[in-house]
Amino acid sequence: MIGDREMLEKVFGDHDRVWYLTMRHTHGRINHADVSELMRQYMDIVYEDALTVVMLRSKNHNRTADARLADEQASELARTWIVK
């Protein structure tokens, strides 16, 4: 659980690589909407299946704008399940 936006910003500031694993529908129940929004903006979904989502934020994980846009479009359904 990420308590609030400030806590997530601190985690991002303190660590070069952050992994986040969650179960679908559970994330929205335990985290605030502003935390979810920040995660969607600054983390990439690197794996997803019917029950889980794995997200990554890394200074060494750079992708082109086209790749990010394609992932964003492909992940629309997953994000609606995470952020409620």
N, C-alpha and C positions, 0 to 999 in steps of 0.2 A: 504494500500500500504506500502510495505517495500522499503525504498529509495535505500539502497545499502547493501552489505554484512556486512559492519561494523555496520550498524544500527541493523540488525538481530542478530549479535553476541552480541551486547550490550543488546538487549532484552533477549536473552538466559542467559546472565550473571547476569542480574538484577532480574530475576524471576525464581522460581522453576518450575512453570507450565505455559505453553504457549499454548493457543488454537488458531488455524487459520482456518477461514472459507472462502471459495472462491467459485465462480461459475466457472464451467468448461469453458475453452477457454478464460476467462477474466483474470485469473492470469497471463498468459504469456504476455498479452498486457500491464499490468501495472507494472510488476516486471522484473528485469534483470535476465538473465539466471543463473548468479552465485548465486543469492538469491534463485532461485528455486532449484538449485543443493544442496545448504546447507540445505534447508528445507527437501529435499528428504533424505539426509543423516542422519539428526538428529531428524526428526519428523515422527510419525507414522500416517497413515491414519486410523482413527477410525470409520469413516462413509463416505459412498459415495452413490450417486444415479445418475440419469441421468443428473442432473443439478448442483449438489453441491458436495463439498469435505470438510470434517472436519478433521483437522490434530491436533495432540497433541504431545507436548514435555513435559515430566514430570520426575522428579527425582524418583518419586514413581511408575512410570509406566514401570516396568521391564518385559521383555519377554525373553524367551529362544532364542538362535540362530536359532533353527529349526522353531520356530513360526515366527520369523522375516523373514526367508527365504521364508516360505510359503506365508506370506503376500506380500513379494516383488514380487514373481512370480504371485500372483493373481492380483496385482495392476498394472501390466505393462501397460495395456491399459489406466488406469486412469492417470498414470504419463505422458503418451504421450499426453494426452489432456491438462494437466496442463502446461508442459514445451514445448514450441514451439521454 
